[in-house]
Each structure stands twice: as structure tokens, then as C-alpha cells.
Amino acid sequence: MGLRRILVLLSIAALASCTSQAQNVVQKYWSDNYGVSVPAPDGKFYQYSRLAKAQPDECFDPSNPTLSQQSFFANYPNDLDPTTVVNGACTNSLSRKPGQLKTNQAYLWGFTSWGHDLWFGTIANTLCLVAEGMGAANFAMNTVECQGLAQDVRPPRIFLYDTKTAQLTDMTPQVFNSINPADKYNLMHTTGLRSAGSLGDVVLIAGIAQGGVSMFAFNGRTRTFIGSAFYNGSDAAHPKYTNIRQWLVTNNNLYVGVAGNTVNQIGFGATSGYILHWIGSAANPFNFETVGILNADPAYLARYQDRLFVTTWGGNQSGPGGTDTAYGTQLYMSPGISKIGTATAAQWKPIWKYSDYEVEPSGAMGGGALAAHDGWLYWSTMTPPGAQAQAFASMYKNAPSDYAFLGSYRPTAMFRGKFLDSATPQIQLLYGNQRLPKYVEQGTTSRCTNTGPTCEWAIVPNNMSGTPALYGLAGYNNPFNSYTWWMTTYNGELFIGTFDWSYILFESLFDLTNGQQSTAALPDLDLGAASISTADANTIPPEVIAAAREFEGADLLRIHSSSDPAYVVDLDGMGNFSNYGVRNMLQLGSQLYIGTANPFNLLNPPINANYEDQLGGWELLHMKPTDLWYQTYCSAYTATTMPSYCVQPTTP
């Protein structure tokens, strides 16, 4: 059975308990679109080396989780004495009881470089935080333990990896032991370090904090901590920001997007945002000027030709009967590079919005990664699975919710454009759907304008006049790819990393030890408005579950040229199916490095013996082409005509 058929069978059976109307319309939609096998290219052209890995940092005592959490804070950065670990067994330092190894640090989140050093920040227990933030009450899996928001938030860490010596150094103690007590406070009140950038001698690691945005500065040359700042509205120099994501260096200038103080009620991000230009130095590292003003939370930045472009989370939202159609991500364009400054901050303008494609407001998606490649700007979408079902419940308060997930759920989509600064830009749908589910007044294709039972799902053409995608279905033909998390160019190609959430679904609903479905009662998957029932799960044949599990993990794809579709590089998390996301990619010289998202905090010895030796926690990977890749793409060149991407890199 083909991979895509396996995935769609699972999604159809497990994602909703549908009425007959939904089975005829919504389920048939998913079956018709994703119920066929889409073959992947044969052979793997790349190999991966694991350079660094999150380590167990806690001895979790399931009989008293609170003690585990408190001991973590009391003995920062962890409460685990390695000398007490024997054959995967450990003893909790406070309860003095046997416990289970737990790896809290989940994502390699902010990622940048200075010289031959890789710098990155982390976040702990991300899956728990997202699920709990969406209303989950009992989120737990064989490989994840969530204790509640107050317990799952743990201080993040800052690491430096020296690519010349292959050494990993935890830089967090420099912050924790700073002579300025505010630095320790800022670190301990940071949820996660999502963002990183560098210019000159300065490395900036920033993230979301309790009440604002925190930022930590290091001297990259000396590898020493400079200081920290907390943007919580305390004074004019520290305005209130609520989010920070990607940094961008272009023309020797460093930019970053931050969210403003207003958070949209539907949950798609802030309704105000700013582009900051760093004008600091090692002596004054937290000096910025505002050069862009947006009506949404900036997500990803890229330069294309003479402009900067930004995808956003948030923006204007609209419920039933509303007239505003700018729901979901927008694509903003800056003034010309030479004109970017404080005087033109209000001149950044949205030139495209997700609703130019999407027909259903509850199906809105945030902005994913974007990058310039081969004469085009490529951009994408992302939204946590379940967020759209919650938006549906908010918009249509009395509507049946049993099929809201399938009706509103959207895999990631990809678009590209050129001539974007002209009056007639050319925009194409690369991966998406020609027709989409829409909640309408019965017997019409008009948007539902009430909250009563007189509305139904219909399948209607997308808002691009029903234009089919050039290369494939949304999700890059995989319905579980809900994020395009990162894009980067490497060896003249565009690489694309996704978040594939199939492992969450499978492991949540099934005991897959040795590939067998459990005969015990299965738990409901509590994701707030997107709950999944035991009855639905029990309809899935065990052989489908076992087969589908072989393809869990993040997808990595590449686009060779603007004439090509996205070819599969990897479908299983680069050798670790619990790597559910390619969170970052960074090219340093001729080398490509990958940071993963992997929140499965209990996937440690001895439990990993039943999970094919996979381990939870973030990973830092080095990827390089194999000999087969060079034979395929480079064998026709001579020494004088060989392009740079055919010069084989060496392992760092």
C-alpha cells in the first residue's frame, strides 16, 4: 500500500467522527484528493551526521511530578546526577524514588553562526505547551509526559557548537552566573529562545518570555556574555513586544520582526508588528530602530531582488457575516532596500493575502518560510493542527463540531511570485488544492452567516478561480505536513523542511510497541476543540497503523530549479522518526546544518528499546551529498566547468 494512501486512510478514520453529510462531502474530499499513492524518487542522495543531541536533564518521578519540576529550577540547569543513572534507571534527587529519564529541551529553536561557530537557543516541552495552550487537559503519550503549563515551562539553554573542534559548549551558565541579577531573572522567565542573529562581533539570542520578549547578547569573537534586555514595556527603550522570530542579514544590515502588544482573539497571532533594524555594537548591543510597521505578527523574512518580504501570523480576522477577508497570513513588501528606514516605516504594504486562495475563514493559516530561488520568491503557510477547528468553534458557535476538524484542516501550501513590485505581479500556486471545503448556507456556496444548524460543508473552487496547483497537493502530497518550517538555498537548490505531525497522532492513540496495536482501551486524544475519540481510533486496521508508522517524521524536500517540483530528500526525520520537524537550516561555508524539533521527552533509555533506538530532544545534524548525488549531478563536468555545488564538502 502506498505511503500517501496509508496516511489518508489514517487521517480519514481518526481525525473526525462525521455525520453522513460530512462523510459524503468532507471525507470524500480527503479520500478523493489524498487517497492515491504518490511515489517518491528512488534512492537517497544525502547522508546525515548527528553532531549534538539534547541529553536527559531530569529524573522524572511519576508519583510526584511537582518535585521533579521544582528540583529542575532549584538545581539549574538540571537535577540529574549522571553518576546515579544505571542502565537507564535513575533516582529523583528530592523524592529519593526511582524515576524515568526525561529530556525536556525539545527544539533547536533560534539558530545563527559566527565564524566557524554555530549558536543556538532551545525551548523545553514544546508539544506540551502548544497542546495545553490550545485547551488540552490530558495530553500524554507513551513518549511524552505533560504536567501542565506551570510545570512544563523550563528555562531554555544557549549552546555553541565549534565546527572545527566538534565540541558543544553550554553557554547558559554565563547568563545564569552574570554579576547582573537581571540577566538571571530574564533567563529564568524566558519560555524559549526562538530567534537568533549575528552581525559584527555580536551574537543575539532572543525569545518569548513571561510578559514580553527577552534578548541575550554575546561577543562572538571572544565567546563571552555581554548582557540581556527585556522588552516588556517598562520604558521607552524597552517597548512591549510579544513575539520574535527570524533575523535576516542583507547588505551588511541586520533585521528582525517582532509582534506588537495586541493579540488576536482567534489565536492566529498579533494584530500589530514591527521590523527592527539593528544599529548596535558590542558596547551597545540592544540598539534598534523601527523601519517597518505591519498590522500582523512578522514571521519569516527574505530578500528578493531589491525588496524585503515578510510572511505574517495574524492580521485582521473575520467571523460569520464579517466583511473583512484578510484572514490568515499576509505577504508584506518593503520599500526599496536603499529606502528602508524610519521615514518609510509605514510604507511596508501587504501585496498578497492567504484569502486570495482560501475560501473558508476558519481554515486560515499563518505565514511559513519564504526564500528567493531561481528568479522567484517562494512562500508558504503553517498552523498547528487543531487551531483551525478551534477557530471554527469560535466562528460558528452552535454548529456541529464532530466534523469541524476535517472541514477546516489545511496542510501547508506553497506559492511563488515574480514582478511583485509591479502593478501586475505573477503569482502561482505550487502545492495546494484546486477545491476546498467551505462552510456555507445550505444549498448555496455563500459563506455561512449564522451560528445555527442551517449551514453545511460544500466543496468549492479555491479563490484563485479554481486554479490547480502546478506540482501537487497541499502538504507536498502528505496531509500531515502542516508547517513549512524552514527554507534555505544550498548547492544551488532550494531546501524545504516541514513539520509532520503523524507521529503525534499515531503514538497518542495507539500502543505501537513492536508495531502492534494495543488491545487495551485506547485514550482519547484531548486537543481541546479537536479531540479524537477512542471509537474512531478503533476503526483503523492494525496493519495500516503498523505500516504508516514506518513513515513518521519530518519531511525534507528540494527544488532544483523553477522548472522542477519539490523532490523528496527524506521522509522520516533524517533517520529519527521522532524528529517531527526540520526547525532550522543554516549554510556555513559549503556545509549545511539542520536543527530539529523533537519534543518526546520520555523517549529515552530504557523505553527507546521499543522504539528502534530513537531518542527524544533536539538534534544538530550535518547533511552532505552522497557519492550517488555527485554521480547523478556532477559527473558530466570537467575540472574547469564544475560548478561550486559539485565540490565535495568535507565532514566538519
SULKATA-V798869 format. One record per residue. N is the residue number from 1. PHI is phi as a letter, one per 20 degrees, with the letter a starting at -180 (* if undefined). Layout:
n/phi
N/PHI
N/PHI
This chain:
n/phi
1/*
2/f
3/g
4/f
5/f
6/g
7/f
8/f
9/g
10/f
11/f
12/f
13/f
14/d
15/e
16/a
17/d
18/d
19/f
20/f
21/f
22/f
23/f
24/f
25/d
26/f
27/f
28/f
29/g
30/f
31/f
32/f
33/e
34/d
35/e
36/c
37/f
38/d
39/f
40/d
41/g
42/f
43/n
44/d
45/e
46/c
47/c
48/c
49/d
50/e
51/e
52/b
53/b
54/g
55/d
56/g
57/c
58/b
59/d
60/f
61/d
62/f
63/f
64/b
65/g
66/f
67/f
68/f
69/f
70/f
71/f
72/f
73/f
74/f
75/c
76/g
77/e
78/b
79/d
80/e
81/e
82/g
83/f
84/e
85/e
86/c
87/l
88/n
89/e
90/b
91/c
92/f
93/f
94/d
95/f
96/m
97/d
98/g
99/c
100/c
101/g
102/c
103/d
104/f
105/f
106/d
107/d
108/e
109/e
110/f
111/b
112/b
113/c
114/b
115/l
116/e
117/d
118/d
119/d
120/b
121/d
122/c
123/b
124/d
125/l
126/f
127/g
128/f
129/f
130/f
131/f
132/f
133/f
134/e
135/o
136/f
137/d
138/c
139/f
140/b
141/b
142/g
143/d
144/c
145/c
146/d
147/d
148/o
149/g
150/f
151/e
152/e
153/f
154/c
155/g
156/f
157/c
158/d
159/c
160/c
161/d
162/e
163/f
164/e
165/d
166/l
167/d
168/d
169/c
170/e
171/e
172/g
173/g
174/f
175/f
176/f
177/e
178/g
179/f
180/e
181/f
182/f
183/f
184/f
185/g
186/f
187/f
188/f
189/d
190/e
191/f
192/a
193/d
194/e
195/b
196/b
197/b
198/b
199/a
200/m
201/e
202/d
203/d
204/d
205/d
206/c
207/a
208/e
209/c
210/f
211/o
212/r
213/c
214/d
215/b
216/c
217/d
218/c
219/e
220/f
221/f
222/e
223/l
224/c
225/f
226/e
227/r
228/c
229/b
230/c
231/e
232/c
233/n
234/f
235/a
236/f
237/e
238/c
239/f
240/f
241/d
242/d
243/a
244/b
245/c
246/e
247/d
248/b
249/d
250/b
251/l
252/m
253/c
254/d
255/c
256/b
257/d
258/c
259/e
260/e
261/e
262/d
263/d
264/f
265/f
266/f
267/o
268/e
269/o
270/e
271/d
272/b
273/a
274/b
275/d
276/d
277/d
278/f
279/c
280/e
281/b
282/f
283/f
284/b
285/f
286/d
287/d
288/c
289/c
290/e
291/d
292/b
293/c
294/c
295/d
296/a
297/e
298/f
299/d
300/c
301/c
302/b
303/e
304/c
305/l
306/d
307/c
308/e
309/c
310/c
311/e
312/c
313/d
314/n
315/n
316/f
317/d
318/b
319/e
320/g
321/n
322/f
323/d
324/e
325/d
326/e
327/e
328/n
329/f
330/c
331/d
332/e
333/c
334/e
335/f
336/g
337/g
338/f
339/d
340/f
341/r
342/f
343/f
344/d
345/g
346/e
347/e
348/f
349/c
350/f
351/d
352/b
353/c
354/f
355/f
356/f
357/d
358/e
359/d
360/d
361/g
362/f
363/e
364/g
365/c
366/f
367/e
368/e
369/f
370/b
371/a
372/e
373/b
374/l
375/n
376/c
377/d
378/d
379/b
380/b
381/c
382/a
383/b
384/g
385/g
386/o
387/f
388/f
389/f
390/f
391/f
392/f
393/f
394/f
395/f
396/c
397/f
398/d
399/f
400/g
401/d
402/f
403/c
404/f
405/f
406/f
407/f
408/e
409/f
410/c
411/f
412/f
413/d
414/c
415/c
416/b
417/b
418/b
419/l
420/f
421/e
422/d
423/f
424/c
425/f
426/d
427/c
428/c
429/e
430/e
431/c
432/a
433/c
434/f
435/c
436/c
437/f
438/c
439/e
440/c
441/f
442/g
443/m
444/c
445/d
446/e
447/g
448/f
449/d
450/b
451/d
452/e
453/e
454/e
455/d
456/b
457/e
458/c
459/d
460/c
461/f
462/f
463/f
464/e
465/l
466/m
467/f
468/f
469/f
470/f
471/c
472/r
473/e
474/g
475/n
476/l
477/m
478/d
479/f
480/e
481/e
482/d
483/c
484/d
485/e
486/b
487/c
488/b
489/e
490/b
491/l
492/m
493/c
494/e
495/e
496/c
497/d
498/d
499/d
500/d
501/e
502/f
503/f
504/f
505/f
506/f
507/f
508/f
509/d
510/c
511/e
512/d
513/g
514/l
515/m
516/d
517/f
518/f
519/e
520/f
521/f
522/e
523/f
524/f
525/e
526/e
527/c
528/m
529/f
530/d
531/f
532/c
533/e
534/f
535/g
536/f
537/f
538/f
539/e
540/e
541/f
542/g
543/f
544/f
545/g
546/f
547/f
548/f
549/f
550/f
551/d
552/f
553/o
554/f
555/d
556/c
557/c
558/b
559/d
560/f
561/b
562/f
563/e
564/d
565/f
566/e
567/e
568/f
569/e
570/b
571/c
572/c
573/m
574/l
575/n
576/c
577/f
578/e
579/f
580/e
581/b
582/e
583/f
584/b
585/c
586/b
587/e
588/c
589/m
590/e
591/d
592/d
593/d
594/c
595/d
596/d
597/d
598/b
599/e
600/e
601/f
602/e
603/e
604/c
605/g
606/e
607/f
608/f
609/f
610/e
611/c
612/l
613/m
614/e
615/c
616/e
617/n
618/g
619/c
620/d
621/d
622/d
623/d
624/b
625/f
626/e
627/g
628/f
629/f
630/f
631/f
632/f
633/d
634/c
635/f
636/e
637/e
638/e
639/f
640/e
641/d
642/f
643/f
644/f
645/f
646/e
647/e
648/f
649/f
650/d
651/f
652/f
